[in-house]
Amino acid sequence: MFSGIVEALGRIAEIRSEPPGCTLVVEEPKIAAETKVADSISVNGCCLTVVEADRSTMAFQAGPETLSRTNLGDLKAGSPVNLERALAVGDRLGGHFVSGHIDATGKLIEKIDQGDWSDYWFSVPRAQAREMASKGSIAVDGVSLTIVASEPDRFSVALIPFTLAVTTLGKMKVGDRVNLETDILAKYVQRFIESKSW
């Protein structure tokens, strides 16, 4: 379980092809130095298991399901990634409960810059749009954000300069694909409503 508060920006140091999947080697010395094999780390919002670790890098295996359903398959050597270690019992929860299980991908469809601040509009599949509401929570590439406007096929968020500076969102371009995870509570409400017709 994660909070959606990004701890650090990592960098893809290497991608090792291991058909049908691959191993992603991520460089980030601060987190790597405190990480051990079998730890869970959120990489762009996707919960992955550490399979190798040294003083500056961590390696994660990603299978075909993960690569096809997230934006991890789009990464290249040098790509930046958002990193967050799993919550420890007793930690403050600064964002919202994020499982690291990606629901869908969307695309950045519009950026409205206002000085150092920005409003972003992302596309979203309708199945996930049903689980979203204005002032609700969404994780975009693992970043906990508040939804400003929610429509059947898109939503917007308002990004402060700090978030733009310390996450991958600041360098994003229109057309870039993002990982989306809706609020876990909304999923259960949606399921309850669906189950009434069973």
PEQUINOR-V250073 format. One line per field, one symbol per residue. phi: phi as a letter, one per 40 degrees, with the letter a starting at -180 (. if undefined). psi: psi as a letter, one per 20 degrees, with the letter a starting at -180 (. if undefined). burial: # if it has 16 or more other C-alpha atoms within 10 Angstrom, else .. A space follows every 50 residues. Layout:
# PEQUINOR-V250073
phi: ???
psi: ???
burial: ???
This chain:
# PEQUINOR-V250073
phi: .bbgcccaccbccabccbdcbabcbbcadccdcbbbdgcbbcbfgccbcc baabcbbbbbcbccccccbbcccccbdgccbcbacccbdgccbcbacbcg bccabbbcbabbcbgcbabbbbcacddcdcbbadgcbabbfgccbcccbb bcbaabbbbcdccccbbcccccbdhccbcbbccdcccccdcccccccc
psi: qrijophqprpohqoppmpjbrppoppnhgghhjqrpiqppookipoqpp iqqaiiqqqppprhgghhirjhiiqrpipqqpppqqqqpiqqnhdrpphj ophrqaqoippopnciqqpppqqpqhhhhhjqqpjaqqpokjppqppfqo rhjrrqqppqhgghhjrihhjqqpiqqqpporphhhghggggghihj.
burial: ######.########.....#########.##..##...########### ###...######...##..####.#....########.......###### ##.######........#.#####...######..############### ...######...##..####......########.#............
